[in-house]
Amino acid sequence: MTHRTGWSITRSWPIEPPTGAGYDSAYIVRLTDDAGSAHDLVVEFAAPSTLTSVGYAEEIARRFRDRADLPAHVIVDTQRAVQVVGEVPGDPDVVADRG
């Protein structure tokens, strides 16, 4: 995805962790740019996580708003380090529930 200015968080919701066992929770954070294009980012938390919430998932998503290519899926480990595991929208490892 090409870089767009003005990405903002417009919606977030919980989903089942797409990576499966070993992960406590996951959220989709929808980012929308000024032109109305949307990008869904999966934020997944490794177990046992000490803090999972839609607010923390949004905080993680904010870190990527200025990147040229937004990731599709990130994992937050138990030490709160963030790893990008899906760079391309439509990554087959990402299962998104559009709620």
Phi, psi and omega per residue, in radians:
M1 nan 2.362 -3.138
T2 -1.363 2.748 -3.097
H3 -1.212 2.342 3.050
R4 -2.261 2.569 3.113
T5 -1.572 2.775 3.036
G6 1.388 0.468 3.073
W7 -1.133 2.290 3.056
S8 -2.353 2.731 3.124
I9 -1.460 2.145 -3.095
T10 -1.952 -0.330 -3.126
R11 -2.906 2.576 3.071
S12 -2.538 2.539 3.124
W13 -2.715 2.678 3.136
P14 -1.358 2.611 3.030
I15 -2.405 2.926 2.988
E16 -1.201 2.434 3.120
P17 -1.002 2.065 -3.078
P18 -1.199 -0.388 -3.141
T19 -1.412 -0.301 3.037
G20 1.638 -2.545 -3.074
A21 -0.964 2.488 -3.122
G22 1.708 -0.006 -3.135
Y23 -2.246 2.302 -3.065
D24 -1.369 -0.786 -3.037
S25 -2.769 2.899 3.102
A26 -2.655 2.717 -3.138
Y27 -2.433 2.620 2.929
I28 -1.781 2.282 3.065
V29 -1.996 2.047 3.132
R30 -1.581 2.162 3.080
L31 -1.855 2.355 3.139
T32 -2.214 2.365 3.133
D33 -1.620 3.106 -3.085
D34 -1.082 -0.450 -3.136
A35 -1.499 -0.095 3.123
G36 1.677 0.019 3.074
S37 -1.253 2.445 -3.119
A38 -1.984 2.606 3.078
H39 -2.422 2.197 3.110
D40 -1.709 2.215 3.102
L41 -1.945 2.190 3.046
V42 -1.553 2.160 3.073
V43 -1.986 2.028 -3.038
E44 -2.059 2.490 -3.080
F45 -1.990 2.182 3.110
A46 -1.235 2.561 3.124
A47 -1.570 2.640 -0.184
P48 -1.439 2.078 -3.124
S49 -1.493 2.541 -3.135
T50 -1.607 -0.401 -3.107
L51 -2.563 1.965 3.002
T52 -2.309 2.327 3.090
S53 -2.888 2.813 3.089
V54 -1.111 -0.593 3.110
G55 -1.127 -0.711 3.112
Y56 -1.232 -0.645 3.065
A57 -1.053 -0.719 3.102
E58 -1.154 -0.656 3.085
E59 -1.065 -0.735 3.094
I60 -1.097 -0.787 -3.128
A61 -1.050 -0.626 -3.132
R62 -1.050 -0.479 -3.137
R63 -1.128 -0.389 -3.021
F64 -1.829 -0.040 -3.022
R65 -1.076 -0.416 -3.104
D66 -1.751 0.090 3.132
R67 -1.306 2.610 3.092
A68 -1.123 -0.678 3.108
D69 -2.143 2.031 3.116
L70 -1.301 2.412 3.075
P71 -1.278 2.814 3.083
A72 -1.694 -0.432 -3.019
H73 -2.691 2.246 3.041
V74 -2.247 2.654 3.078
I75 -2.098 2.336 3.060
V76 -1.786 2.075 -3.104
D77 -1.443 -3.131 -3.061
T78 -1.179 -0.283 3.085
Q79 -1.689 0.144 -3.135
R80 1.259 0.258 3.029
A81 -1.357 2.487 -3.089
V82 -1.874 2.261 3.122
Q83 -2.121 2.243 3.059
V84 -1.397 2.150 3.139
V85 -2.056 -0.128 3.108
G86 -2.482 1.901 -3.098
E87 -1.576 -0.511 -2.983
V88 -1.836 2.226 3.047
P89 -0.959 2.413 -3.099
G90 1.519 0.198 3.094
D91 -0.892 2.242 -3.079
P92 -1.105 -0.300 3.110
D93 -1.444 -0.096 -3.109
V94 -1.810 2.143 3.084
V95 -1.962 1.965 -3.051
A96 -1.880 2.210 3.016
D97 -1.666 1.966 -3.049
R98 -1.379 0.096 3.025
G99 0.915 nan nan
